[in-house]
């Protein structure tokens, strides 16, 4: 059972801790995630090492294992006060998230809601939309620190816009084509001298998570689409782009790849030596392959550019993927506004990202 944060001393809320007419100690740290999330596990331990506790809200416990009560208006129906209020009670352990007491929220990896399997498809869609409506209204009304707000995460997730914005911030960006025209794709292949890759823009598991939510009784075969090198042999398959827009990029030669993680005002950069093994040369996300990782030292101008890009989205966390080319150029690949980072920290322990993230949640503001 998770510890009860209500037993902890309140964190000082600063000069203006009031909501409505009363003074409220904003001392709750909330982690919104799912039942199976090692990042959240480590984050809770990091907070405890620094003397604080968090309330973990697993969205797959909603609504079956929670009780939600949100009160709006100038007068509370329960106590006759003039303060809007609300709570989410987690029935499995009796802990309560008090909306007006939230100091900071870590929007980690929420799952789809836990609805009964015996609902019809229409009932399931309606229930999902209603729960989503309530929670989005709650998140939008909170006055607290976010890592990061879900709407900002969503805005930062569009691949085409990322490339456009990165170029405006001075990053070198690979030549890229997003198209439903097979002839355009073939012309791009020729212009890239046959060095063209294909990447999925949305879900590398091809919508499996959404299908599993909508059709829980279906047995889906797991399949992950990695970065794919397009050769002459695949050109006849390009007719299929008429059905689904596809993203193609010129292949960029790599000396090493870089994972640059921004947490608050801090930057943590790691080298990924993907070119040391042919299995990771095209896509380093073959976690079963043991390749070297090391701390990276970025030029000051590049580090500032990374921070500025992340801040432009209103994010307090993001993980950028870059390429360092053999001739010393830094090339932007993509921005992961809610990316994984624990695998980096395990490989390069001096990049103490979990502790840094916990410190941000405790402060409730950037350093």
N, C-alpha and C positions, 0 to 999 in steps of 0.2 A: 504494500500500500504506500502511496506517495505521501510525504509529510505534509502537514497542514500549514500553509503559509500564514494563516491567521495567527499562529503562535509566534511568528517572528516579529521583532520590533519594526515599526513602520519606517519606511525610507522617507527621509525628509522630502516633501513635495515642492519646496521652493517657496517663493513669496506669494504665489497665486495658486493654491491648491484647492480652491473652492469651485463647486459646481452648484448652480442654483443659489440658495441662500445660505448653505452651510459649508464649513471647512471639512474637507475630506482628505484623509491620509492616503495618497495614491501610492500604494505599496505592492500591488499585485503585478507579478510578471507572468504572462500567459504565453504558452507555446501551443500554437495551433498546428496539429500534425495528424498522424494516423498511428494505429496500434503498433505497426512494425516500422520503426524509424530509428536506426542506430544514431543518427545525428542528434535527434532530440534526447536520446539516452545520455550521450556524452555532454550535451549542453546542460542538462539538469545536474549532472555531476560537477561540471565546471562552476555552475552557480553555487552549488553547495560548498565547493572548496573556497569560494569567496564570501561565504557566510549568508547566502540568500537561497530562497526556495522558489520554485515555479509551480504554477498550476498547468498541468498538461491537459489540453482538450483534444481528444482524438475524434475527428469528425465522423469516423465510422461508428462511433457510439451514439451519434445523433440520428434520429430522435429517441431510439428505443431505450438507451441507458442514460438519458438526460432529462431534465425538466427545465423548460425555458419560460421565463416570465419577464416581459419588458413593459414598463409603464411610462406613458407619455402624457403630456399635458401640463398645465400650470399647477395642478393639484394632484398629488398621488392618491390613488384610491385606497391604498392600504393604510397610510399613516397620516393623511391629511396635510402633508407637507407641500412645499412648492418646488420640490426637486424631482426631476425625471430620474428614473432608476431602473434597474433591471439586473437579473442574475441568470446564470446558467448553472444549475446544480448537476453534478456528475454523480449519478445514482450508485455507481459501483463503489464509490468511496466516500460519498457524502460531502465532498468539497464543493465550494461555491465560487464561481467567478462573479464578482460584483462590478458591473459596468463602470460605475462612477469611481471605483478604486483602482482601475487598471493604470499602471504606470507605463508599461511597455508590452509590446506584443511581438513575438517572433513568429512570422508566418512561414512555417517550415514546409511541410509537404502534406497538406490536408488531402484526405481521401474522399470518395463519394460517400454519401450518407448511408447509414445502416438501416435499410428498409426491409420489412418482412418479404420473404421470397414468394409468398402466396398472393401478393398484390397483382392485379392485372397490369398490363403495360400502360394503360391509360392512368390507372390509379398511381402507379409508380412515377410516371412523368409529372402528374399533378402534385403529388407529395414532395417530390424533389424540388419543383419550382417554388412551392410554398415555403419550404425550409430555407431554400436559397434566398428567397425574398426577405425573410426575417433576418437571417444572419448578415446579408449584405447591408441591410439597413442598420444593423448594430455596428458593423465595422465602420461604416461611413460616418457614424455619429460619434465615435470615440475621439476624445482629445488626449492622445497619448503618443508615445514614441513607437515607431514601427520599424521592424527589420523583415521585410519592407511592406508597405501597404499593398494589398492584393491588386488594387486598380493600377498602381504604378508598375507592379510586376507585369501585369497583363500588357500595358502600353509598351513596355520595354521588350516584349517577346517576339514582335513581328520581324522576321528575318530581313525582309526587303528594307524596312525602315531603319534597321540597325546599320545596314551597309551605307545607306544614304547619310545617316547621322554621323557615322564614324568618319566618312570622307569629309564632312563639314568640319569635324574636329581635327582634321589634319592627318588622320591615319591613311596609310596606303591600303587600298582595298582591292582584292582580286577582281578581274573582269568577270562579271556575273550576268547570266541571262535567266530570267524566269519567264516561261512561255508555255502556250498551248499549241504552238505552230511547229510541226516537225521540220519544215524547211528552215525555219530560224535556228532550230537546234543543230541541224546539219551544217549550216553556214558557220555557226559558232564553233563547232567541232573543227572545221577546216581552218578557221582563223586562229584557233588555239593549237594548230599543228598536231591535232590528234591527242593533245594532253588535256582532256576534259573530264571532270568528275561530276557525279550526281549526288545530291544530298536531300534528304527528307526535311521539309520545313516544319512540320507539325509533330507528329508522333512516330518515332522510329519503330514502334511496335505496331504500326499500321492500324491504329484505332482500336486495339484490343481492349484497352481499359474501358473505353466508352461502350463497346459491345458487351463487355462483361457486366457493366452496370445495368444496361438496358435489358439484357437477356441472361440473367444469372444462371439459368438452367443449361445454357449452351456450353459445350466443351470446345474451347478455342485452342488451336495449336499455336504456341508461342513462337514468334518469328521477329527477329530484329534486323532492320535494314541499316547497314553501316555505310559510310562513304564509299562510293563505287566508282571505279575508273571505267570510263566508257571507251571502248575500242571499236575498231571497224566491225567486229563481229556483232556488236549491239546496235549498229546503226539502223538495221531493219526494224528493230523494236521501237524506234522513236515515234512511230505512228500512234502509239498509246498515249503520247502527251496530249492528244486532242481531248482526252477524257479528264485528265487531272493536270493542273499546272505543275511544272517541274522546274527545279532550280539546278542550273548547270554553272560550273565555275571552271576557269582555267586552273590547271594544277600548278601549285607553287612549290618549288624546290625547298627543302627544309634542311637546316643544320640541326636545330632542335625546335621543339614546340614549347610554348609558354602558357602556363595557367596563371593568370593574374587575378587574385581575389581581393576585392575591396570590402572592408568592414569598417563602417563609420568613416573616420578620416585616415585609417591605416591601410596600407597596401602590402600584400603578401604575394611574392612572385616565385614560381617554381619552374625549373626546366624539366621537360619531359623528353627523354632521349629516345624518341620513337624510332629513329632511323637505325638503332642498334640491332633491330630484329625485323626481318622482312614481314612478319605477321602484323606488326604495328606501324609499318612505314606509311601506309595510306590512312589509317585510322587508329589512333592510340588507345581507343576505348576497348581493347581486348585485355580486360583486367586479369585474365588468367595468365598472361605473358608477363614475366618478371623483367622489366626494363629499368634502367637507372633513372632516378629522380634526384634533383638537387636544388638548393636555393639559388635563385637567379638575382642578379643585380641589374636593374634597369637604368638606362640613362634618365637623368632627372626630368628632362623634357617629356619623355615617353610616360614616365610615372605620373606626371601632372596631367597629361592628356587622358590617361586612363581614369584618374579621379574625376576629372571634369566631365567625361562622358557619362560616368555612373551618376554623378550628381545631377546632370541635366534631366534625368528621368525621375528625380526625387527619390532615388533608392539609397538605402543605407547598407546594402549588400549587393554584390554582383560578382560573377566570375567570368573574366574575359579570356578568350582563346586567341593567341597570337602565334605567328610563325616568325622565327629568326632564320633568314635565308643564308645560304653559304656565302653570299657576298655582303652580308651584314645588314640587310634591310629588315625592318619589322613590319609585318603584314597583319592586318586585322582579319580575323576569321569570323568570330561571332561573340555575342554577349549573352550570358546565361544569368538572368536576373534572380533566379532562385536555384542556382547550380549546386552540385555536390562539392564538398571540399574535404571531407574526412579522409578520403583516400590519399589526398595530398599530404595531410598532416601526419598520417601514419608512415608515409614514406620519408617525409622531411619534418621530424618532430620539432625542430627549432622554429618552424612556422606555426606558432601557437595560436591558431585561428579560433579555436573553440573558446579559449580563455578571453580572447579579445572580444568575441561576440557577446559572451556573458557580461563582460565589463560594460559594454554599450547598453545592454538591457538593464543593468543595475543603475547606471547613470541616468538613463532615460533621455540622453542627448549625446551628440557627437562630442568627442574630446576637443 
